[in-house]
Amino acid sequence: MAMAYSEMSEIAFSGNPPDEMKVPFGEFVQDGMRAFADSFHAIDDLKVCLIWNNTNRQIITSDDPSKLTNRW
């Protein structure tokens, strides 16, 4: 989000955005942490579910759980 905001302001102001458009990175981090805290009630009841693959076919998985990629 910080990168997108920075790129948009760079494009909109031809590489020279005014100081009031330069948002410190820490604010984006705090916004993310605040969003997590505000939405924690939506995920606090999730349980761990392990799936054992007892077949010869491989399972494709990810280290990026859906609860982190689909927050809403």
PyMOL Python script that loads the backbone (N, CA, C, O; Angstrom):
from pymol import cmd

cmd.read_pdbstr("""\
ATOM      1  N   MET A   1       0.823  -1.180   0.000  1.00  0.00           N
ATOM      2  CA  MET A   1       0.000   0.000   0.000  1.00  0.00           C
ATOM      3  C   MET A   1       0.878   1.259   0.000  1.00  0.00           C
ATOM      4  O   MET A   1       0.587   2.232  -0.695  1.00  0.00           O
ATOM      5  N   ALA A   2       1.932   1.221   0.775  1.00  0.00           N
ATOM      6  CA  ALA A   2       2.846   2.363   0.819  1.00  0.00           C
ATOM      7  C   ALA A   2       3.500   2.582  -0.530  1.00  0.00           C
ATOM      8  O   ALA A   2       3.650   3.717  -0.981  1.00  0.00           O
ATOM      9  N   MET A   3       3.892   1.481  -1.178  1.00  0.00           N
ATOM     10  CA  MET A   3       4.531   1.598  -2.480  1.00  0.00           C
ATOM     11  C   MET A   3       3.549   2.154  -3.517  1.00  0.00           C
ATOM     12  O   MET A   3       3.916   3.020  -4.311  1.00  0.00           O
ATOM     13  N   ALA A   4       2.317   1.668  -3.516  1.00  0.00           N
ATOM     14  CA  ALA A   4       1.313   2.153  -4.460  1.00  0.00           C
ATOM     15  C   ALA A   4       1.036   3.636  -4.242  1.00  0.00           C
ATOM     16  O   ALA A   4       0.937   4.399  -5.203  1.00  0.00           O
ATOM     17  N   TYR A   5       0.912   4.042  -2.996  1.00  0.00           N
ATOM     18  CA  TYR A   5       0.658   5.445  -2.684  1.00  0.00           C
ATOM     19  C   TYR A   5       1.819   6.320  -3.142  1.00  0.00           C
ATOM     20  O   TYR A   5       1.618   7.406  -3.686  1.00  0.00           O
ATOM     21  N   SER A   6       3.035   5.832  -2.915  1.00  0.00           N
ATOM     22  CA  SER A   6       4.218   6.574  -3.319  1.00  0.00           C
ATOM     23  C   SER A   6       4.291   6.711  -4.841  1.00  0.00           C
ATOM     24  O   SER A   6       4.565   7.793  -5.362  1.00  0.00           O
ATOM     25  N   GLU A   7       4.046   5.613  -5.544  1.00  0.00           N
ATOM     26  CA  GLU A   7       4.088   5.642  -7.006  1.00  0.00           C
ATOM     27  C   GLU A   7       3.009   6.557  -7.583  1.00  0.00           C
ATOM     28  O   GLU A   7       3.258   7.288  -8.542  1.00  0.00           O
ATOM     29  N   MET A   8       1.815   6.517  -6.999  1.00  0.00           N
ATOM     30  CA  MET A   8       0.731   7.387  -7.484  1.00  0.00           C
ATOM     31  C   MET A   8       1.089   8.853  -7.305  1.00  0.00           C
ATOM     32  O   MET A   8       0.864   9.661  -8.206  1.00  0.00           O
ATOM     33  N   SER A   9       1.642   9.203  -6.152  1.00  0.00           N
ATOM     34  CA  SER A   9       1.976  10.607  -5.922  1.00  0.00           C
ATOM     35  C   SER A   9       3.145  11.045  -6.808  1.00  0.00           C
ATOM     36  O   SER A   9       3.195  12.194  -7.247  1.00  0.00           O
ATOM     37  N   GLU A  10       4.090  10.125  -7.072  1.00  0.00           N
ATOM     38  CA  GLU A  10       5.195  10.442  -7.975  1.00  0.00           C
ATOM     39  C   GLU A  10       4.676  10.727  -9.382  1.00  0.00           C
ATOM     40  O   GLU A  10       5.118  11.679 -10.026  1.00  0.00           O
ATOM     41  N   ILE A  11       3.743   9.908  -9.861  1.00  0.00           N
ATOM     42  CA  ILE A  11       3.179  10.095 -11.199  1.00  0.00           C
ATOM     43  C   ILE A  11       2.326  11.352 -11.259  1.00  0.00           C
ATOM     44  O   ILE A  11       2.429  12.137 -12.202  1.00  0.00           O
ATOM     45  N   ALA A  12       1.489  11.538 -10.255  1.00  0.00           N
ATOM     46  CA  ALA A  12       0.576  12.681 -10.254  1.00  0.00           C
ATOM     47  C   ALA A  12       1.314  14.012 -10.203  1.00  0.00           C
ATOM     48  O   ALA A  12       0.832  15.015 -10.730  1.00  0.00           O
ATOM     49  N   PHE A  13       2.484  14.022  -9.569  1.00  0.00           N
ATOM     50  CA  PHE A  13       3.229  15.275  -9.413  1.00  0.00           C
ATOM     51  C   PHE A  13       4.556  15.255 -10.168  1.00  0.00           C
ATOM     52  O   PHE A  13       5.499  15.955  -9.800  1.00  0.00           O
ATOM     53  N   SER A  14       4.620  14.448 -11.225  1.00  0.00           N
ATOM     54  CA  SER A  14       5.804  14.379 -12.106  1.00  0.00           C
ATOM     55  C   SER A  14       7.112  14.181 -11.336  1.00  0.00           C
ATOM     56  O   SER A  14       8.113  14.837 -11.626  1.00  0.00           O
ATOM     57  N   GLY A  15       7.100  13.293 -10.377  1.00  0.00           N
ATOM     58  CA  GLY A  15       8.315  12.962  -9.635  1.00  0.00           C
ATOM     59  C   GLY A  15       8.668  13.927  -8.527  1.00  0.00           C
ATOM     60  O   GLY A  15       9.717  13.780  -7.899  1.00  0.00           O
ATOM     61  N   ASN A  16       7.823  14.913  -8.267  1.00  0.00           N
ATOM     62  CA  ASN A  16       8.124  15.897  -7.223  1.00  0.00           C
ATOM     63  C   ASN A  16       6.877  16.182  -6.386  1.00  0.00           C
ATOM     64  O   ASN A  16       6.337  17.287  -6.430  1.00  0.00           O
ATOM     65  N   PRO A  17       6.415  15.176  -5.614  1.00  0.00           N
ATOM     66  CA  PRO A  17       5.211  15.400  -4.808  1.00  0.00           C
ATOM     67  C   PRO A  17       5.462  16.396  -3.679  1.00  0.00           C
ATOM     68  O   PRO A  17       6.561  16.441  -3.126  1.00  0.00           O
ATOM     69  N   PRO A  18       4.450  17.194  -3.334  1.00  0.00           N
ATOM     70  CA  PRO A  18       4.622  18.122  -2.202  1.00  0.00           C
ATOM     71  C   PRO A  18       4.781  17.357  -0.893  1.00  0.00           C
ATOM     72  O   PRO A  18       4.375  16.199  -0.789  1.00  0.00           O
ATOM     73  N   ASP A  19       5.363  17.997   0.084  1.00  0.00           N
ATOM     74  CA  ASP A  19       5.636  17.341   1.367  1.00  0.00           C
ATOM     75  C   ASP A  19       4.380  16.771   2.017  1.00  0.00           C
ATOM     76  O   ASP A  19       4.443  15.718   2.652  1.00  0.00           O
ATOM     77  N   GLU A  20       3.243  17.445   1.870  1.00  0.00           N
ATOM     78  CA  GLU A  20       2.022  16.957   2.518  1.00  0.00           C
ATOM     79  C   GLU A  20       1.509  15.659   1.891  1.00  0.00           C
ATOM     80  O   GLU A  20       0.654  14.993   2.475  1.00  0.00           O
ATOM     81  N   MET A  21       2.019  15.290   0.711  1.00  0.00           N
ATOM     82  CA  MET A  21       1.630  14.048   0.062  1.00  0.00           C
ATOM     83  C   MET A  21       2.565  12.895   0.425  1.00  0.00           C
ATOM     84  O   MET A  21       2.285  11.743   0.091  1.00  0.00           O
ATOM     85  N   LYS A  22       3.663  13.191   1.099  1.00  0.00           N
ATOM     86  CA  LYS A  22       4.626  12.163   1.491  1.00  0.00           C
ATOM     87  C   LYS A  22       4.239  11.612   2.860  1.00  0.00           C
ATOM     88  O   LYS A  22       4.426  12.267   3.885  1.00  0.00           O
ATOM     89  N   VAL A  23       3.700  10.407   2.854  1.00  0.00           N
ATOM     90  CA  VAL A  23       3.237   9.777   4.083  1.00  0.00           C
ATOM     91  C   VAL A  23       4.340   8.864   4.605  1.00  0.00           C
ATOM     92  O   VAL A  23       4.835   8.017   3.861  1.00  0.00           O
ATOM     93  N   PRO A  24       4.734   9.016   5.864  1.00  0.00           N
ATOM     94  CA  PRO A  24       5.771   8.142   6.435  1.00  0.00           C
ATOM     95  C   PRO A  24       5.340   6.678   6.408  1.00  0.00           C
ATOM     96  O   PRO A  24       4.176   6.363   6.653  1.00  0.00           O
ATOM     97  N   PHE A  25       6.288   5.785   6.108  1.00  0.00           N
ATOM     98  CA  PHE A  25       5.997   4.358   6.020  1.00  0.00           C
ATOM     99  C   PHE A  25       5.366   3.828   7.303  1.00  0.00           C
ATOM    100  O   PHE A  25       4.507   2.947   7.250  1.00  0.00           O
ATOM    101  N   GLY A  26       5.777   4.350   8.444  1.00  0.00           N
ATOM    102  CA  GLY A  26       5.235   3.902   9.726  1.00  0.00           C
ATOM    103  C   GLY A  26       3.732   4.058   9.838  1.00  0.00           C
ATOM    104  O   GLY A  26       3.077   3.280  10.531  1.00  0.00           O
ATOM    105  N   GLU A  27       3.181   5.051   9.166  1.00  0.00           N
ATOM    106  CA  GLU A  27       1.727   5.237   9.204  1.00  0.00           C
ATOM    107  C   GLU A  27       1.010   4.100   8.501  1.00  0.00           C
ATOM    108  O   GLU A  27      -0.063   3.679   8.932  1.00  0.00           O
ATOM    109  N   PHE A  28       1.601   3.594   7.411  1.00  0.00           N
ATOM    110  CA  PHE A  28       0.992   2.459   6.722  1.00  0.00           C
ATOM    111  C   PHE A  28       1.062   1.204   7.587  1.00  0.00           C
ATOM    112  O   PHE A  28       0.126   0.404   7.599  1.00  0.00           O
ATOM    113  N   VAL A  29       2.156   1.032   8.300  1.00  0.00           N
ATOM    114  CA  VAL A  29       2.299  -0.112   9.205  1.00  0.00           C
ATOM    115  C   VAL A  29       1.257  -0.022  10.317  1.00  0.00           C
ATOM    116  O   VAL A  29       0.605  -1.015  10.642  1.00  0.00           O
ATOM    117  N   GLN A  30       1.100   1.159  10.894  1.00  0.00           N
ATOM    118  CA  GLN A  30       0.113   1.339  11.956  1.00  0.00           C
ATOM    119  C   GLN A  30      -1.306   1.112  11.433  1.00  0.00           C
ATOM    120  O   GLN A  30      -2.133   0.525  12.131  1.00  0.00           O
ATOM    121  N   ASP A  31      -1.594   1.568  10.218  1.00  0.00           N
ATOM    122  CA  ASP A  31      -2.921   1.343   9.629  1.00  0.00           C
ATOM    123  C   ASP A  31      -3.187  -0.149   9.466  1.00  0.00           C
ATOM    124  O   ASP A  31      -4.289  -0.619   9.747  1.00  0.00           O
ATOM    125  N   GLY A  32      -2.179  -0.896   9.011  1.00  0.00           N
ATOM    126  CA  GLY A  32      -2.327  -2.340   8.855  1.00  0.00           C
ATOM    127  C   GLY A  32      -2.558  -3.034  10.178  1.00  0.00           C
ATOM    128  O   GLY A  32      -3.393  -3.932  10.282  1.00  0.00           O
ATOM    129  N   MET A  33      -1.813  -2.613  11.191  1.00  0.00           N
ATOM    130  CA  MET A  33      -1.986  -3.212  12.517  1.00  0.00           C
ATOM    131  C   MET A  33      -3.354  -2.866  13.096  1.00  0.00           C
ATOM    132  O   MET A  33      -3.987  -3.698  13.746  1.00  0.00           O
ATOM    133  N   ARG A  34      -3.803  -1.649  12.860  1.00  0.00           N
ATOM    134  CA  ARG A  34      -5.122  -1.234  13.336  1.00  0.00           C
ATOM    135  C   ARG A  34      -6.222  -2.030  12.634  1.00  0.00           C
ATOM    136  O   ARG A  34      -7.190  -2.450  13.268  1.00  0.00           O
ATOM    137  N   ALA A  35      -6.071  -2.236  11.323  1.00  0.00           N
ATOM    138  CA  ALA A  35      -7.063  -3.013  10.568  1.00  0.00           C
ATOM    139  C   ALA A  35      -7.125  -4.441  11.090  1.00  0.00           C
ATOM    140  O   ALA A  35      -8.209  -5.012  11.206  1.00  0.00           O
ATOM    141  N   PHE A  36      -5.963  -5.028  11.407  1.00  0.00           N
ATOM    142  CA  PHE A  36      -5.952  -6.376  11.967  1.00  0.00           C
ATOM    143  C   PHE A  36      -6.661  -6.407  13.313  1.00  0.00           C
ATOM    144  O   PHE A  36      -7.486  -7.286  13.563  1.00  0.00           O
ATOM    145  N   ALA A  37      -6.346  -5.458  14.171  1.00  0.00           N
ATOM    146  CA  ALA A  37      -6.973  -5.427  15.502  1.00  0.00           C
ATOM    147  C   ALA A  37      -8.485  -5.236  15.389  1.00  0.00           C
ATOM    148  O   ALA A  37      -9.246  -5.842  16.144  1.00  0.00           O
ATOM    149  N   ASP A  38      -8.918  -4.402  14.454  1.00  0.00           N
ATOM    150  CA  ASP A  38     -10.347  -4.143  14.288  1.00  0.00           C
ATOM    151  C   ASP A  38     -11.089  -5.344  13.706  1.00  0.00           C
ATOM    152  O   ASP A  38     -12.287  -5.503  13.940  1.00  0.00           O
ATOM    153  N   SER A  39     -10.389  -6.186  12.954  1.00  0.00           N
ATOM    154  CA  SER A  39     -11.065  -7.319  12.315  1.00  0.00           C
ATOM    155  C   SER A  39     -10.739  -8.657  12.975  1.00  0.00           C
ATOM    156  O   SER A  39     -11.158  -9.704  12.480  1.00  0.00           O
ATOM    157  N   PHE A  40     -10.008  -8.641  14.067  1.00  0.00           N
ATOM    158  CA  PHE A  40      -9.600  -9.886  14.711  1.00  0.00           C
ATOM    159  C   PHE A  40     -10.790 -10.742  15.110  1.00  0.00           C
ATOM    160  O   PHE A  40     -10.696 -11.970  15.089  1.00  0.00           O
ATOM    161  N   HIS A  41     -11.895 -10.130  15.470  1.00  0.00           N
ATOM    162  CA  HIS A  41     -13.079 -10.891  15.866  1.00  0.00           C
ATOM    163  C   HIS A  41     -13.576 -11.814  14.757  1.00  0.00           C
ATOM    164  O   HIS A  41     -14.257 -12.802  15.029  1.00  0.00           O
ATOM    165  N   ALA A  42     -13.240 -11.497  13.516  1.00  0.00           N
ATOM    166  CA  ALA A  42     -13.692 -12.310  12.391  1.00  0.00           C
ATOM    167  C   ALA A  42     -12.875 -13.590  12.233  1.00  0.00           C
ATOM    168  O   ALA A  42     -13.317 -14.516  11.553  1.00  0.00           O
ATOM    169  N   ILE A  43     -11.695 -13.660  12.846  1.00  0.00           N
ATOM    170  CA  ILE A  43     -10.846 -14.838  12.680  1.00  0.00           C
ATOM    171  C   ILE A  43     -10.449 -15.503  13.991  1.00  0.00           C
ATOM    172  O   ILE A  43      -9.771 -16.530  13.973  1.00  0.00           O
ATOM    173  N   ASP A  44     -10.855 -14.944  15.126  1.00  0.00           N
ATOM    174  CA  ASP A  44     -10.372 -15.478  16.397  1.00  0.00           C
ATOM    175  C   ASP A  44     -10.919 -16.860  16.733  1.00  0.00           C
ATOM    176  O   ASP A  44     -10.412 -17.508  17.649  1.00  0.00           O
ATOM    177  N   ASP A  45     -11.946 -17.332  16.014  1.00  0.00           N
ATOM    178  CA  ASP A  45     -12.499 -18.653  16.296  1.00  0.00           C
ATOM    179  C   ASP A  45     -12.002 -19.720  15.319  1.00  0.00           C
ATOM    180  O   ASP A  45     -12.475 -20.856  15.360  1.00  0.00           O
ATOM    181  N   LEU A  46     -11.052 -19.372  14.438  1.00  0.00           N
ATOM    182  CA  LEU A  46     -10.522 -20.350  13.496  1.00  0.00           C
ATOM    183  C   LEU A  46      -9.678 -21.380  14.231  1.00  0.00           C
ATOM    184  O   LEU A  46      -8.962 -21.058  15.178  1.00  0.00           O
ATOM    185  N   LYS A  47      -9.775 -22.594  13.788  1.00  0.00           N
ATOM    186  CA  LYS A  47      -9.023 -23.689  14.395  1.00  0.00           C
ATOM    187  C   LYS A  47      -8.007 -24.230  13.391  1.00  0.00           C
ATOM    188  O   LYS A  47      -8.140 -24.013  12.186  1.00  0.00           O
ATOM    189  N   VAL A  48      -7.010 -24.922  13.884  1.00  0.00           N
ATOM    190  CA  VAL A  48      -6.024 -25.567  13.032  1.00  0.00           C
ATOM    191  C   VAL A  48      -6.640 -26.829  12.450  1.00  0.00           C
ATOM    192  O   VAL A  48      -7.308 -27.589  13.151  1.00  0.00           O
ATOM    193  N   CYS A  49      -6.407 -27.042  11.162  1.00  0.00           N
ATOM    194  CA  CYS A  49      -6.900 -28.246  10.503  1.00  0.00           C
ATOM    195  C   CYS A  49      -5.756 -28.842   9.690  1.00  0.00           C
ATOM    196  O   CYS A  49      -5.289 -28.240   8.723  1.00  0.00           O
ATOM    197  N   LEU A  50      -5.309 -30.030  10.093  1.00  0.00           N
ATOM    198  CA  LEU A  50      -4.237 -30.714   9.386  1.00  0.00           C
ATOM    199  C   LEU A  50      -4.839 -31.742   8.450  1.00  0.00           C
ATOM    200  O   LEU A  50      -5.770 -32.460   8.815  1.00  0.00           O
ATOM    201  N   ILE A  51      -4.302 -31.809   7.242  1.00  0.00           N
ATOM    202  CA  ILE A  51      -4.767 -32.777   6.253  1.00  0.00           C
ATOM    203  C   ILE A  51      -3.606 -33.702   5.921  1.00  0.00           C
ATOM    204  O   ILE A  51      -2.547 -33.246   5.492  1.00  0.00           O
ATOM    205  N   TRP A  52      -3.803 -34.989   6.118  1.00  0.00           N
ATOM    206  CA  TRP A  52      -2.771 -35.976   5.808  1.00  0.00           C
ATOM    207  C   TRP A  52      -3.042 -36.507   4.407  1.00  0.00           C
ATOM    208  O   TRP A  52      -4.154 -36.938   4.101  1.00  0.00           O
ATOM    209  N   ASN A  53      -2.032 -36.473   3.570  1.00  0.00           N
ATOM    210  CA  ASN A  53      -2.154 -36.960   2.203  1.00  0.00           C
ATOM    211  C   ASN A  53      -1.682 -38.414   2.168  1.00  0.00           C
ATOM    212  O   ASN A  53      -0.482 -38.685   2.139  1.00  0.00           O
ATOM    213  N   ASN A  54      -2.629 -39.335   2.170  1.00  0.00           N
ATOM    214  CA  ASN A  54      -2.301 -40.756   2.128  1.00  0.00           C
ATOM    215  C   ASN A  54      -2.429 -41.305   0.714  1.00  0.00           C
ATOM    216  O   ASN A  54      -2.753 -42.480   0.539  1.00  0.00           O
ATOM    217  N   THR A  55      -2.184 -40.487  -0.289  1.00  0.00           N
ATOM    218  CA  THR A  55      -2.262 -40.907  -1.686  1.00  0.00           C
ATOM    219  C   THR A  55      -0.895 -40.751  -2.333  1.00  0.00           C
ATOM    220  O   THR A  55       0.044 -40.246  -1.716  1.00  0.00           O
ATOM    221  N   ASN A  56      -0.794 -41.184  -3.568  1.00  0.00           N
ATOM    222  CA  ASN A  56       0.437 -41.006  -4.335  1.00  0.00           C
ATOM    223  C   ASN A  56       0.456 -39.675  -5.071  1.00  0.00           C
ATOM    224  O   ASN A  56       1.463 -39.318  -5.681  1.00  0.00           O
ATOM    225  N   ARG A  57      -0.616 -38.960  -5.019  1.00  0.00           N
ATOM    226  CA  ARG A  57      -0.735 -37.676  -5.714  1.00  0.00           C
ATOM    227  C   ARG A  57      -0.279 -36.548  -4.782  1.00  0.00           C
ATOM    228  O   ARG A  57      -0.670 -36.499  -3.615  1.00  0.00           O
ATOM    229  N   GLN A  58       0.549 -35.647  -5.309  1.00  0.00           N
ATOM    230  CA  GLN A  58       1.041 -34.539  -4.504  1.00  0.00           C
ATOM    231  C   GLN A  58      -0.042 -33.472  -4.329  1.00  0.00           C
ATOM    232  O   GLN A  58      -0.889 -33.277  -5.200  1.00  0.00           O
ATOM    233  N   ILE A  59       0.005 -32.800  -3.208  1.00  0.00           N
ATOM    234  CA  ILE A  59      -0.903 -31.684  -2.933  1.00  0.00           C
ATOM    235  C   ILE A  59      -0.101 -30.396  -3.056  1.00  0.00           C
ATOM    236  O   ILE A  59       0.982 -30.269  -2.485  1.00  0.00           O
ATOM    237  N   ILE A  60      -0.638 -29.455  -3.797  1.00  0.00           N
ATOM    238  CA  ILE A  60      -0.006 -28.137  -3.904  1.00  0.00           C
ATOM    239  C   ILE A  60      -0.568 -27.266  -2.795  1.00  0.00           C
ATOM    240  O   ILE A  60      -1.783 -27.131  -2.653  1.00  0.00           O
ATOM    241  N   THR A  61       0.311 -26.684  -2.020  1.00  0.00           N
ATOM    242  CA  THR A  61      -0.132 -25.866  -0.893  1.00  0.00           C
ATOM    243  C   THR A  61       0.677 -24.574  -0.858  1.00  0.00           C
ATOM    244  O   THR A  61       1.518 -24.333  -1.725  1.00  0.00           O
ATOM    245  N   SER A  62       0.420 -23.759   0.138  1.00  0.00           N
ATOM    246  CA  SER A  62       1.077 -22.478   0.237  1.00  0.00           C
ATOM    247  C   SER A  62       1.368 -22.165   1.695  1.00  0.00           C
ATOM    248  O   SER A  62       0.713 -22.684   2.598  1.00  0.00           O
ATOM    249  N   ASP A  63       2.363 -21.307   1.912  1.00  0.00           N
ATOM    250  CA  ASP A  63       2.643 -20.847   3.268  1.00  0.00           C
ATOM    251  C   ASP A  63       1.920 -19.543   3.552  1.00  0.00           C
ATOM    252  O   ASP A  63       2.215 -18.861   4.533  1.00  0.00           O
ATOM    253  N   ASP A  64       0.965 -19.197   2.682  1.00  0.00           N
ATOM    254  CA  ASP A  64       0.201 -17.956   2.808  1.00  0.00           C
ATOM    255  C   ASP A  64      -1.277 -18.315   3.015  1.00  0.00           C
ATOM    256  O   ASP A  64      -2.035 -18.393   2.048  1.00  0.00           O
ATOM    257  N   PRO A  65      -1.684 -18.532   4.259  1.00  0.00           N
ATOM    258  CA  PRO A  65      -3.062 -18.982   4.524  1.00  0.00           C
ATOM    259  C   PRO A  65      -4.112 -18.011   3.993  1.00  0.00           C
ATOM    260  O   PRO A  65      -3.880 -16.805   3.901  1.00  0.00           O
ATOM    261  N   SER A  66      -5.259 -18.561   3.651  1.00  0.00           N
ATOM    262  CA  SER A  66      -6.325 -17.736   3.083  1.00  0.00           C
ATOM    263  C   SER A  66      -6.799 -16.662   4.056  1.00  0.00           C
ATOM    264  O   SER A  66      -7.247 -15.602   3.617  1.00  0.00           O
ATOM    265  N   LYS A  67      -6.715 -16.898   5.342  1.00  0.00           N
ATOM    266  CA  LYS A  67      -7.146 -15.882   6.296  1.00  0.00           C
ATOM    267  C   LYS A  67      -6.270 -14.639   6.239  1.00  0.00           C
ATOM    268  O   LYS A  67      -6.690 -13.561   6.661  1.00  0.00           O
ATOM    269  N   LEU A  68      -5.036 -14.786   5.712  1.00  0.00           N
ATOM    270  CA  LEU A  68      -4.169 -13.630   5.582  1.00  0.00           C
ATOM    271  C   LEU A  68      -4.340 -12.926   4.235  1.00  0.00           C
ATOM    272  O   LEU A  68      -4.128 -11.717   4.136  1.00  0.00           O
ATOM    273  N   THR A  69      -4.722 -13.676   3.203  1.00  0.00           N
ATOM    274  CA  THR A  69      -4.867 -13.075   1.894  1.00  0.00           C
ATOM    275  C   THR A  69      -6.287 -12.591   1.622  1.00  0.00           C
ATOM    276  O   THR A  69      -6.491 -11.748   0.748  1.00  0.00           O
ATOM    277  N   ASN A  70      -7.256 -13.103   2.345  1.00  0.00           N
ATOM    278  CA  ASN A  70      -8.643 -12.700   2.173  1.00  0.00           C
ATOM    279  C   ASN A  70      -9.160 -12.203   3.514  1.00  0.00           C
ATOM    280  O   ASN A  70      -9.945 -12.884   4.175  1.00  0.00           O
ATOM    281  N   ARG A  71      -8.728 -11.043   3.906  1.00  0.00           N
ATOM    282  CA  ARG A  71      -9.036 -10.512   5.240  1.00  0.00           C
ATOM    283  C   ARG A  71     -10.503 -10.170   5.429  1.00  0.00           C
ATOM    284  O   ARG A  71     -10.993 -10.144   6.558  1.00  0.00           O
ATOM    285  N   TRP A  72     -11.189  -9.915   4.372  1.00  0.00           N
ATOM    286  CA  TRP A  72     -12.588  -9.480   4.535  1.00  0.00           C
ATOM    287  C   TRP A  72     -13.532 -10.566   4.120  1.00  0.00           C
ATOM    288  O   TRP A  72     -14.748 -10.385   4.187  1.00  0.00           O
TER     289      TRP A  72
END
""", "prot")
cmd.dss("prot")
cmd.show_as("cartoon", "prot")
cmd.util.cbc("prot")
cmd.orient("prot")
